[in-house]
Amino acid sequence: QVQLVESGGGLVQAGGSLRLSCAASGSMSSIVRMGWYRQAPGKQRELVATITRGGVTDYAASVKGRFTISRDKNTVYLQMNSLKPEDTAVYLCNTKCNVNGVGIVDYWGQGTQVTVSS
């Protein structure tokens, strides 16, 4: 089991910055990848950025060059710069864990709201 607690969302003007944090606890040795997803009203959940256990990162095309994902021990961060109104969404932290006898299991945080005003 892995528990995730997010923080750092809020309201910001277009062009501004926010930093999201996701603190993980529990069975840390089973984590294969951590990442951030987002879901805007009426839209499907979409992947924003991921970072593997080995530190390999990947980004959605829409955020590449503006967002940076990083990890420090048990916490994963999402630095968001040059924010746009279309970045407005609930941002959810995700981990993929390799659970013995089960395989890959997804764990989710509760989500944090990011609102970008124009």
Secondary structure, 3 states (H helix, E strand, C coil): CEEEEEECCEEEECCCCEEEEEEEEECHHHEEEEEEEEECCCCCCEEEEEEECCCCEEECCCCCCCEEEEEECCEEEEEECCCCHHHCEEEEEEEEEEECCCEEEEEECCCEEEEEEC
